[in-house]
Amino acid sequence: MIEPLAALSGGIAGAIAGSFLATLILRWPQGRGVMRGRSACDGCGRTLGAGDLVPLLSAMVHWGKCRTCGARIDPLHGRVEAGCAMIGALAVGFAPDVAGVGWALLGWILLTLAVLDWRHFWLPDALTLPLAFLGFTLGLWVTDAALTDRAIGAAVGYLALLAVSQGYRLARGREGLGLGDAKLLGALGAWFGWQALPFILLLAAGMGLLTVAGSMVLGKMVERTTQVPLGTFLAVAAVPGWWLSALLLG
């Protein structure tokens, strides 16, 4: 059963985390500092006050626009805030303890990585490496995978996609798979153990194929060099893949 007060707390924490993460997603790829200076409107440059920075509510009150110049606020802010709020509410609501905090952090980081890879084909080390570290530490309260299985999962996950990446480079003479994907799969191995990796990869590959097929159905040009954000699909498939492995392997 979900604990209402814990879920509310997790949702509020998630909305606050989402506000920061949305800003990070928008600024980081542009080389803009996230921690430097106060938040300002991208349209008129007005420094935003406390009333402009309430997650979800501020944008709703002002209809998604700056109240000074009327410039449109990127809807990514609201979407990431809402997504993180849902993750926090479910994680802490169902597990109002250290495990809930672990699930929430895992979900928030995976959401951020999924969006970054979808938009920019970029999985920064500054997120994937801490995610792996958390898998070996906080992850011990989240899943019951043995430490040995986590170590094997981290190594196998990374080395498997590293081998694919290097093999493709040797065969085709160009990069076909980024090392960020390998590091992300290794991090997921640290959270869930090696047993979950085949299921995560299978689901991620399936989503990738469906995305390409959907693009073709919609008439979009798909070429042999078309990029597919594997990291996005790995992030989305992580928890369902782990759940399937636990269900089928016991």
Backbone as CSV, one residue per row, in Angstrom:
resi,resn,N_x,N_y,N_z,CA_x,CA_y,CA_z,C_x,C_y,C_z
1,MET,0.834,-1.206,0.000,0.000,0.000,0.000,0.873,1.262,0.000
2,ILE,0.376,2.251,-0.698,1.114,3.497,-0.764,0.815,4.361,0.447
3,GLU,1.832,5.021,0.975,1.684,5.915,2.112,1.426,7.335,1.599
4,PRO,0.217,7.883,1.808,-0.132,9.186,1.211,0.824,10.315,1.572
5,LEU,1.170,10.448,2.852,2.052,11.542,3.250,3.451,11.370,2.673
6,ALA,3.917,10.134,2.663,5.228,9.877,2.075,5.199,10.162,0.583
7,ALA,4.112,9.783,-0.090,3.985,10.038,-1.521,3.966,11.541,-1.803
8,LEU,3.261,12.291,-0.959,3.215,13.740,-1.126,4.607,14.340,-0.969
9,SER,5.318,13.896,0.051,6.683,14.391,0.267,7.585,14.051,-0.914
10,GLY,7.466,12.818,-1.397,8.272,12.406,-2.538,7.928,13.188,-3.788
11,GLY,6.635,13.479,-3.967,6.220,14.250,-5.126,6.751,15.671,-5.091
12,ILE,6.709,16.301,-3.926,7.233,17.666,-3.788,8.742,17.683,-4.030
13,ALA,9.435,16.721,-3.426,10.884,16.637,-3.634,11.195,16.403,-5.112
14,GLY,10.380,15.570,-5.761,10.591,15.296,-7.174,10.381,16.524,-8.040
15,ALA,9.355,17.304,-7.734,9.096,18.524,-8.507,10.254,19.513,-8.371
16,ILE,10.799,19.625,-7.162,11.947,20.515,-6.949,13.166,20.000,-7.706
17,ALA,13.407,18.682,-7.605,14.530,18.092,-8.336,14.332,18.264,-9.838
18,GLY,13.098,18.101,-10.303,12.813,18.240,-11.719,13.063,19.638,-12.233
19,SER,12.804,20.646,-11.400,13.069,22.032,-11.796,14.554,22.231,-12.084
20,PHE,15.386,21.690,-11.213,16.837,21.795,-11.420,17.277,20.977,-12.623
21,LEU,16.749,19.740,-12.739,17.185,18.865,-13.820,16.751,19.378,-15.184
22,ALA,15.569,19.988,-15.256,15.124,20.564,-16.529,16.063,21.692,-16.960
23,THR,16.455,22.519,-16.011,17.404,23.589,-16.313,18.738,23.010,-16.770
24,LEU,19.161,21.958,-16.115,20.409,21.290,-16.493,20.318,20.754,-17.923
25,ILE,19.202,20.109,-18.253,19.030,19.537,-19.592,19.091,20.615,-20.662
26,LEU,18.506,21.771,-20.381,18.459,22.844,-21.359,19.788,23.590,-21.476
27,ARG,20.467,23.808,-20.350,21.673,24.646,-20.368,22.951,23.869,-20.635
28,TRP,23.045,22.680,-20.079,24.304,21.937,-20.106,24.819,21.692,-21.523
29,PRO,23.994,21.186,-22.443,24.505,20.945,-23.803,24.952,22.221,-24.514
30,GLN,24.466,23.373,-24.058,24.852,24.647,-24.657,26.110,25.229,-24.023
31,GLY,26.651,24.527,-23.031,27.838,25.015,-22.352,27.553,26.109,-21.353
32,ARG,26.276,26.260,-20.991,25.901,27.292,-20.024,25.916,26.705,-18.620
33,GLY,26.427,27.477,-17.667,26.502,27.014,-16.291,25.132,26.879,-15.669
34,VAL,24.957,25.828,-14.882,23.682,25.599,-14.212,23.665,26.268,-12.846
35,MET,24.824,26.331,-12.210,24.902,26.842,-10.848,25.333,28.305,-10.792
36,ARG,25.591,28.901,-11.948,26.107,30.270,-11.954,24.975,31.280,-12.096
37,GLY,24.893,32.183,-11.158,23.905,33.254,-11.254,22.495,32.777,-10.994
38,ARG,21.591,33.733,-10.907,20.193,33.428,-10.661,19.485,33.152,-11.968
39,SER,18.361,32.412,-11.885,17.594,32.078,-13.074,17.007,33.349,-13.680
40,ALA,16.970,33.385,-15.018,16.448,34.548,-15.726,15.651,34.099,-16.931
41,CYS,14.744,34.947,-17.374,13.945,34.674,-18.557,14.846,34.671,-19.785
42,ASP,14.726,33.669,-20.643,15.534,33.608,-21.849,15.095,34.662,-22.866
43,GLY,13.878,35.183,-22.713,13.381,36.168,-23.656,13.819,37.585,-23.352
44,CYS,13.574,38.030,-22.111,13.880,39.420,-21.767,15.033,39.567,-20.787
45,GLY,15.494,38.460,-20.228,16.618,38.510,-19.312,16.263,38.906,-17.896
46,ARG,14.972,39.057,-17.596,14.567,39.459,-16.243,14.915,38.358,-15.242
47,THR,15.515,38.760,-14.134,15.812,37.808,-13.069,14.515,37.311,-12.458
48,LEU,14.391,36.012,-12.372,13.157,35.413,-11.883,13.124,35.423,-10.362
49,GLY,11.984,35.792,-9.812,11.803,35.794,-8.374,11.277,34.469,-7.874
50,ALA,11.088,34.380,-6.577,10.621,33.128,-5.970,9.279,32.700,-6.537
51,GLY,8.407,33.687,-6.795,7.088,33.356,-7.318,7.108,32.796,-8.723
52,ASP,8.208,33.012,-9.448,8.322,32.503,-10.815,8.929,31.106,-10.863
53,LEU,9.414,30.636,-9.723,10.199,29.406,-9.716,9.539,28.255,-8.974
54,VAL,8.273,28.401,-8.629,7.566,27.301,-7.972,7.318,26.211,-9.005
55,PRO,7.862,25.017,-8.829,7.713,23.971,-9.834,6.254,23.715,-10.198
56,LEU,5.983,23.573,-11.458,4.672,23.273,-12.028,3.689,24.430,-11.880
57,LEU,3.530,24.973,-10.679,2.501,25.969,-10.423,2.763,27.294,-11.130
58,SER,4.005,27.771,-11.104,4.310,29.077,-11.700,3.972,29.101,-13.183
59,ALA,4.374,28.055,-13.899,4.107,28.002,-15.338,2.610,27.920,-15.612
60,MET,1.878,27.191,-14.771,0.438,27.068,-14.961,-0.257,28.404,-14.721
61,VAL,0.143,29.109,-13.695,-0.479,30.392,-13.367,-0.273,31.398,-14.489
62,HIS,0.904,31.376,-15.095,1.236,32.352,-16.141,1.067,31.770,-17.545
63,TRP,0.353,30.640,-17.641,0.038,30.028,-18.932,1.294,29.715,-19.759
64,GLY,2.338,29.288,-19.063,3.546,28.873,-19.763,4.322,29.990,-20.419
65,LYS,4.122,31.231,-19.940,4.819,32.366,-20.536,5.426,33.241,-19.447
66,CYS,6.448,34.011,-19.831,7.036,34.982,-18.913,6.008,36.073,-18.643
67,ARG,5.802,36.426,-17.382,4.787,37.423,-17.057,5.213,38.838,-17.418
68,THR,6.485,39.015,-17.782,6.969,40.342,-18.172,6.921,40.552,-19.686
69,CYS,7.531,39.637,-20.438,7.629,39.835,-21.888,6.720,38.916,-22.687
70,GLY,6.141,37.916,-22.016,5.246,37.001,-22.717,5.948,35.922,-23.508
71,ALA,7.278,35.822,-23.363,8.019,34.788,-24.084,7.596,33.404,-23.583
72,ARG,7.534,32.469,-24.496,7.108,31.110,-24.153,8.181,30.404,-23.332
73,ILE,7.760,29.782,-22.242,8.658,28.985,-21.416,8.743,27.593,-22.029
74,ASP,9.952,27.097,-22.187,10.126,25.776,-22.794,9.295,24.750,-22.019
75,PRO,8.379,24.032,-22.697,7.527,23.060,-22.003,8.292,21.913,-21.365
76,LEU,9.578,21.778,-21.723,10.379,20.730,-21.095,10.411,20.907,-19.583
77,HIS,10.393,22.165,-19.116,10.422,22.416,-17.673,9.270,21.691,-16.986
78,GLY,8.062,21.925,-17.462,6.901,21.313,-16.834,6.887,19.804,-16.967
79,ARG,7.329,19.301,-18.105,7.309,17.856,-18.329,8.291,17.132,-17.413
80,VAL,9.494,17.683,-17.287,10.489,17.052,-16.419,10.078,17.185,-14.957
81,GLU,9.554,18.338,-14.577,9.086,18.518,-13.197,7.972,17.531,-12.873
82,ALA,7.023,17.372,-13.805,5.923,16.436,-13.571,6.420,14.998,-13.524
83,GLY,7.345,14.657,-14.429,7.891,13.305,-14.434,8.639,12.981,-13.153
84,CYS,9.464,13.913,-12.701,10.211,13.690,-11.452,9.276,13.650,-10.246
85,ALA,8.214,14.451,-10.272,7.245,14.427,-9.177,6.557,13.063,-9.101
86,MET,6.189,12.517,-10.255,5.549,11.198,-10.276,6.508,10.119,-9.778
87,ILE,7.751,10.190,-10.237,8.751,9.209,-9.804,8.943,9.284,-8.292
88,GLY,9.102,10.505,-7.779,9.300,10.671,-6.338,8.116,10.192,-5.534
89,ALA,6.905,10.504,-5.998,5.698,10.100,-5.268,5.573,8.590,-5.217
90,LEU,5.797,7.921,-6.336,5.675,6.459,-6.374,6.789,5.791,-5.569
91,ALA,8.027,6.288,-5.747,9.158,5.657,-5.070,9.045,5.762,-3.564
92,VAL,8.837,6.972,-3.062,8.788,7.177,-1.616,7.443,6.731,-1.042
93,GLY,6.384,6.830,-1.846,5.072,6.393,-1.370,5.019,4.907,-1.101
94,PHE,5.616,4.124,-1.971,5.599,2.669,-1.790,6.736,2.180,-0.892
95,ALA,7.804,2.955,-0.780,8.938,2.558,0.067,9.422,3.780,0.839
96,PRO,8.725,4.142,1.934,9.089,5.348,2.703,10.315,5.129,3.584
97,ASP,11.417,4.746,2.948,12.659,4.502,3.680,13.823,4.737,2.727
98,VAL,14.982,4.194,3.064,16.168,4.395,2.230,15.952,3.846,0.825
99,ALA,15.238,2.733,0.722,14.982,2.149,-0.594,14.199,3.110,-1.476
100,GLY,13.230,3.810,-0.891,12.446,4.767,-1.651,13.299,5.903,-2.179
101,VAL,14.208,6.376,-1.345,15.132,7.429,-1.780,15.994,6.923,-2.936
102,GLY,16.442,5.660,-2.824,17.251,5.071,-3.885,16.495,4.966,-5.199
103,TRP,15.249,4.494,-5.131,14.436,4.396,-6.341,14.209,5.773,-6.960
104,ALA,13.964,6.753,-6.113,13.725,8.107,-6.616,14.958,8.648,-7.335
105,LEU,16.122,8.531,-6.708,17.350,9.026,-7.335,17.631,8.303,-8.649
106,LEU,17.423,6.992,-8.639,17.618,6.218,-9.860,16.699,6.734,-10.967
107,GLY,15.428,6.921,-10.640,14.470,7.389,-11.634,14.784,8.776,-12.145
108,TRP,15.171,9.673,-11.256,15.474,11.049,-11.671,16.684,11.099,-12.604
109,ILE,17.717,10.333,-12.272,18.916,10.340,-13.119,18.622,9.694,-14.466
110,LEU,17.876,8.585,-14.460,17.545,7.921,-15.719,16.676,8.809,-16.605
111,LEU,15.752,9.540,-16.009,14.922,10.457,-16.787,15.785,11.534,-17.444
112,THR,16.721,12.069,-16.686,17.615,13.101,-17.217,18.466,12.554,-18.358
113,LEU,19.024,11.367,-18.173,19.833,10.756,-19.221,19.002,10.451,-20.457
114,ALA,17.777,9.986,-20.247,16.909,9.654,-21.378,16.633,10.881,-22.231
115,VAL,16.344,12.000,-21.589,16.034,13.223,-22.336,17.286,13.774,-23.021
116,LEU,18.406,13.760,-22.326,19.649,14.257,-22.923,20.036,13.440,-24.157
117,ASP,19.895,12.133,-24.063,20.274,11.296,-25.200,19.277,11.454,-26.345
118,TRP,18.000,11.600,-26.023,16.974,11.777,-27.056,17.191,13.084,-27.814
119,ARG,17.561,14.129,-27.067,17.730,15.444,-27.689,19.103,15.657,-28.306
120,HIS,20.145,15.113,-27.653,21.499,15.475,-28.056,22.421,14.279,-28.295
121,PHE,21.924,13.047,-28.162,22.762,11.857,-28.288,23.984,11.983,-27.382
122,TRP,23.709,12.300,-26.128,24.780,12.584,-25.170,24.431,11.990,-23.815
123,LEU,25.343,11.165,-23.311,25.211,10.578,-21.974,26.462,10.971,-21.189
124,PRO,26.440,12.083,-20.476,27.646,12.600,-19.824,28.149,11.699,-18.698
125,ASP,29.473,11.598,-18.615,30.106,10.832,-17.531,29.692,11.358,-16.162
126,ALA,29.432,12.653,-16.090,29.075,13.266,-14.809,27.759,12.718,-14.262
127,LEU,27.001,11.987,-15.076,25.774,11.346,-14.602,25.898,9.819,-14.593
128,THR,26.508,9.247,-15.629,26.578,7.789,-15.694,27.508,7.198,-14.635
129,LEU,28.626,7.864,-14.369,29.565,7.325,-13.380,29.015,7.411,-11.950
130,PRO,28.431,8.564,-11.531,27.780,8.576,-10.213,26.628,7.576,-10.117
131,LEU,25.934,7.345,-11.232,24.853,6.356,-11.223,25.404,4.974,-10.904
132,ALA,26.560,4.646,-11.469,27.188,3.360,-11.169,27.604,3.286,-9.702
133,PHE,28.188,4.361,-9.196,28.594,4.393,-7.786,27.390,4.189,-6.867
134,LEU,26.291,4.852,-7.177,25.084,4.701,-6.358,24.551,3.277,-6.421
135,GLY,24.755,2.602,-7.550,24.304,1.216,-7.657,25.026,0.308,-6.680
136,PHE,26.308,0.594,-6.444,27.087,-0.228,-5.516,26.868,0.161,-4.055
137,THR,26.241,1.286,-3.822,26.058,1.778,-2.453,24.569,1.832,-2.096
138,LEU,23.903,2.875,-2.524,22.483,3.013,-2.217,21.657,1.901,-2.844
139,GLY,22.139,1.373,-3.961,21.419,0.298,-4.630,21.292,-0.963,-3.802
140,LEU,22.128,-1.120,-2.795,22.046,-2.304,-1.932,20.725,-2.354,-1.180
141,TRP,20.086,-1.195,-0.966,18.788,-1.146,-0.300,17.625,-1.229,-1.294
142,VAL,17.944,-1.110,-2.579,16.890,-1.055,-3.596,16.572,-2.437,-4.152
143,THR,17.594,-3.177,-4.560,17.392,-4.525,-5.073,18.225,-5.502,-4.251
144,ASP,17.858,-6.768,-4.354,18.545,-7.784,-3.543,19.694,-8.451,-4.287
145,ALA,20.153,-7.854,-5.384,21.280,-8.420,-6.126,22.524,-8.439,-5.245
146,ALA,23.237,-9.554,-5.277,24.465,-9.682,-4.491,25.531,-8.738,-5.043
147,LEU,26.448,-8.337,-4.171,27.498,-7.420,-4.579,28.325,-8.008,-5.722
148,THR,28.562,-9.338,-5.676,29.310,-9.984,-6.759,28.563,-9.872,-8.078
149,ASP,27.238,-10.082,-8.042,26.429,-9.968,-9.262,26.428,-8.541,-9.791
150,ARG,26.463,-7.570,-8.889,26.527,-6.168,-9.319,27.861,-5.878,-10.003
151,ALA,28.953,-6.382,-9.427,30.270,-6.154,-10.017,30.368,-6.806,-11.395
152,ILE,29.857,-8.021,-11.490,29.860,-8.705,-12.789,28.979,-7.936,-13.781
153,GLY,27.816,-7.479,-13.303,26.912,-6.733,-14.170,27.539,-5.448,-14.684
154,ALA,28.236,-4.736,-13.811,28.881,-3.490,-14.224,29.953,-3.757,-15.274
155,ALA,30.758,-4.796,-15.037,31.835,-5.120,-15.972,31.291,-5.638,-17.300
156,VAL,30.361,-6.584,-17.217,29.817,-7.191,-18.439,29.020,-6.165,-19.237
157,GLY,28.218,-5.358,-18.550,27.427,-4.354,-19.248,28.303,-3.382,-20.021
158,TYR,29.353,-2.917,-19.381,30.255,-1.968,-20.044,31.032,-2.636,-21.172
159,LEU,31.628,-3.789,-20.882,32.497,-4.436,-21.862,31.722,-4.948,-23.069
160,ALA,30.478,-5.376,-22.868,29.682,-5.899,-23.979,29.443,-4.820,-25.029
161,LEU,28.985,-3.651,-24.599,28.723,-2.582,-25.560,30.015,-1.931,-26.047
162,LEU,31.061,-1.976,-25.215,32.364,-1.487,-25.676,32.850,-2.347,-26.843
163,ALA,32.672,-3.665,-26.728,33.087,-4.568,-27.799,32.287,-4.305,-29.073
164,VAL,30.991,-4.067,-28.925,30.159,-3.754,-30.084,30.626,-2.460,-30.732
165,SER,30.911,-1.461,-29.902,31.349,-0.165,-30.412,32.661,-0.283,-31.188
166,GLN,33.625,-0.979,-30.586,34.931,-1.110,-31.232,34.848,-1.994,-32.473
167,GLY,34.021,-3.029,-32.413,33.856,-3.901,-33.572,33.250,-3.153,-34.745
168,TYR,32.261,-2.318,-34.469,31.625,-1.533,-35.527,32.623,-0.543,-36.121
169,ARG,33.415,0.068,-35.246,34.394,1.043,-35.728,35.414,0.372,-36.663
170,LEU,35.868,-0.825,-36.281,36.839,-1.532,-37.107,36.233,-1.972,-38.429
171,ALA,34.968,-2.410,-38.383,34.331,-2.930,-39.587,33.900,-1.836,-40.544
172,ARG,33.400,-0.714,-40.001,32.825,0.323,-40.852,33.658,1.594,-40.941
173,GLY,34.642,1.725,-40.060,35.502,2.893,-40.123,34.883,4.151,-39.547
174,ARG,33.811,4.020,-38.813,33.185,5.180,-38.177,32.510,4.719,-36.887
175,GLU,32.190,5.701,-36.046,31.571,5.386,-34.763,30.105,5.040,-34.951
176,GLY,29.679,3.932,-34.362,28.282,3.535,-34.466,27.592,3.453,-33.125
177,LEU,28.378,3.421,-32.053,27.816,3.312,-30.708,28.710,4.081,-29.755
178,GLY,28.126,5.037,-29.043,28.909,5.849,-28.125,29.272,5.094,-26.858
179,LEU,30.388,5.483,-26.248,30.800,4.833,-25.011,29.875,5.185,-23.856
180,GLY,29.110,6.276,-23.997,28.136,6.600,-22.962,27.107,5.503,-22.790
181,ASP,26.734,4.841,-23.891,25.786,3.735,-23.816,26.382,2.585,-23.010
182,ALA,27.662,2.295,-23.255,28.337,1.221,-22.524,28.409,1.541,-21.031
183,LYS,28.729,2.789,-20.709,28.816,3.177,-19.299,27.447,3.129,-18.630
184,LEU,26.404,3.501,-19.361,25.062,3.443,-18.794,24.657,2.001,-18.518
185,LEU,24.907,1.099,-19.463,24.550,-0.300,-19.234,25.360,-0.874,-18.080
186,GLY,26.630,-0.478,-17.968,27.420,-0.914,-16.823,26.845,-0.408,-15.517
187,ALA,26.369,0.841,-15.507,25.754,1.402,-14.301,24.488,0.633,-13.936
188,LEU,23.702,0.252,-14.943,22.492,-0.526,-14.664,22.847,-1.909,-14.123
189,GLY,23.957,-2.465,-14.601,24.422,-3.728,-14.039,24.788,-3.589,-12.575
190,ALA,25.327,-2.423,-12.196,25.667,-2.178,-10.792,24.414,-2.066,-9.923
191,TRP,23.307,-1.624,-10.503,22.057,-1.516,-9.746,21.311,-2.848,-9.653
192,PHE,21.260,-3.568,-10.770,20.353,-4.718,-10.841,21.041,-6.071,-10.942
193,GLY,22.366,-6.092,-11.134,23.056,-7.358,-11.310,23.058,-7.789,-12.766
194,TRP,23.963,-8.701,-13.107,24.128,-9.112,-14.501,22.895,-9.826,-15.044
195,GLN,22.119,-10.463,-14.165,20.978,-11.239,-14.645,19.938,-10.386,-15.371
196,ALA,19.839,-9.116,-15.009,18.813,-8.254,-15.614,19.249,-7.680,-16.959
197,LEU,20.538,-7.713,-17.260,21.032,-7.030,-18.457,20.461,-7.558,-19.763
198,PRO,20.350,-8.881,-19.975,19.757,-9.348,-21.240,18.331,-8.855,-21.439
199,PHE,17.552,-8.787,-20.370,16.175,-8.329,-20.470,16.116,-6.827,-20.776
200,ILE,17.000,-6.064,-20.135,17.050,-4.622,-20.400,17.451,-4.364,-21.847
201,LEU,18.467,-5.077,-22.324,18.919,-4.903,-23.703,17.841,-5.306,-24.701
202,LEU,17.148,-6.398,-24.414,16.101,-6.869,-25.319,14.972,-5.847,-25.430
203,LEU,14.539,-5.325,-24.295,13.477,-4.313,-24.315,13.943,-3.041,-25.013
204,ALA,15.177,-2.613,-24.733,15.701,-1.398,-25.349,15.805,-1.556,-26.858
205,ALA,16.299,-2.714,-27.310,16.415,-2.955,-28.745,15.038,-2.978,-29.399
206,GLY,14.071,-3.588,-28.707,12.712,-3.622,-29.239,12.134,-2.228,-29.398
207,MET,12.353,-1.367,-28.398,11.859,0.005,-28.493,12.546,0.762,-29.617
208,GLY,13.835,0.496,-29.801,14.557,1.148,-30.886,14.005,0.752,-32.245
209,LEU,13.740,-0.544,-32.423,13.182,-1.019,-33.687,11.789,-0.438,-33.936
210,LEU,10.982,-0.358,-32.885,9.646,0.220,-33.030,9.722,1.694,-33.400
211,THR,10.700,2.393,-32.839,10.865,3.812,-33.163,11.228,4.000,-34.629
212,VAL,12.165,3.180,-35.111,12.557,3.264,-36.523,11.381,2.904,-37.419
213,ALA,10.652,1.830,-37.058,9.498,1.421,-37.854,8.430,2.509,-37.866
214,GLY,8.218,3.139,-36.709,7.235,4.214,-36.635,7.615,5.396,-37.505
215,SER,8.903,5.707,-37.535,9.375,6.806,-38.380,9.132,6.499,-39.853
216,MET,9.345,5.246,-40.224,9.119,4.851,-41.621,7.640,4.930,-41.981
217,VAL,6.785,4.513,-41.057,5.347,4.565,-41.305,4.882,6.004,-41.491
218,LEU,5.483,6.912,-40.715,5.117,8.326,-40.806,5.774,9.026,-41.992
219,GLY,6.548,8.280,-42.759,7.150,8.844,-43.955,8.445,9.579,-43.730
220,LYS,9.033,9.431,-42.549,10.293,10.118,-42.279,11.443,9.336,-42.901
221,MET,12.450,10.065,-43.357,13.601,9.454,-44.005,14.431,8.678,-42.981
222,VAL,14.639,7.401,-43.226,15.480,6.570,-42.373,16.596,5.997,-43.236
223,GLU,17.828,6.348,-42.912,18.982,5.889,-43.678,19.846,4.978,-42.818
224,ARG,20.843,4.392,-43.437,21.734,3.480,-42.712,22.527,4.219,-41.645
225,THR,22.683,5.520,-41.828,23.458,6.307,-40.871,22.556,7.041,-39.863
226,THR,21.246,6.776,-39.913,20.330,7.431,-38.990,20.668,7.046,-37.548
227,GLN,20.787,8.037,-36.687,21.136,7.776,-35.287,19.896,7.386,-34.479
228,VAL,20.095,6.456,-33.580,19.041,6.013,-32.672,19.557,6.193,-31.247
229,PRO,18.806,6.869,-30.386,19.290,7.122,-29.015,19.155,5.887,-28.118
230,LEU,20.101,4.973,-28.243,20.041,3.738,-27.459,19.985,4.029,-25.971
231,GLY,20.704,5.060,-25.521,20.709,5.392,-24.101,19.316,5.716,-23.581
232,THR,18.515,6.381,-24.392,17.134,6.680,-23.999,16.363,5.394,-23.762
233,PHE,16.510,4.452,-24.683,15.773,3.197,-24.569,16.294,2.341,-23.419
234,LEU,17.601,2.388,-23.159,18.149,1.668,-22.006,17.587,2.234,-20.707
235,ALA,17.507,3.555,-20.629,16.984,4.192,-19.416,15.516,3.823,-19.186
236,VAL,14.727,3.835,-20.261,13.304,3.510,-20.137,13.110,2.027,-19.817
237,ALA,13.973,1.174,-20.365,13.824,-0.270,-20.185,14.413,-0.785,-18.888
238,ALA,15.130,0.042,-18.149,15.886,-0.425,-16.984,15.009,-1.123,-15.948
239,VAL,14.013,-0.421,-15.437,13.185,-1.005,-14.376,12.290,-2.132,-14.909
240,PRO,11.604,-1.968,-16.066,10.832,-3.099,-16.599,11.686,-4.323,-16.877
241,GLY,12.922,-4.105,-17.376,13.809,-5.230,-17.638,14.203,-5.944,-16.364
242,TRP,14.501,-5.177,-15.320,14.813,-5.788,-14.023,13.616,-6.551,-13.488
243,TRP,12.427,-5.967,-13.616,11.214,-6.629,-13.125,10.986,-7.948,-13.858
244,LEU,11.190,-7.957,-15.159,11.023,-9.185,-15.939,12.027,-10.253,-15.509
245,SER,13.264,-9.835,-15.281,14.277,-10.798,-14.861,13.928,-11.389,-13.509
246,ALA,13.436,-10.560,-12.585,13.049,-11.065,-11.268,11.857,-12.011,-11.374
247,LEU,10.936,-11.683,-12.282,9.730,-12.500,-12.450,10.047,-13.844,-13.076
248,LEU,10.891,-13.840,-14.086,11.167,-15.077,-14.844,12.283,-15.915,-14.240
249,LEU,13.226,-15.255,-13.600,14.359,-16.004,-13.044,14.207,-16.272,-11.556
250,GLY,13.194,-15.626,-10.953,12.960,-15.844,-9.527,13.962,-15.126,-8.679
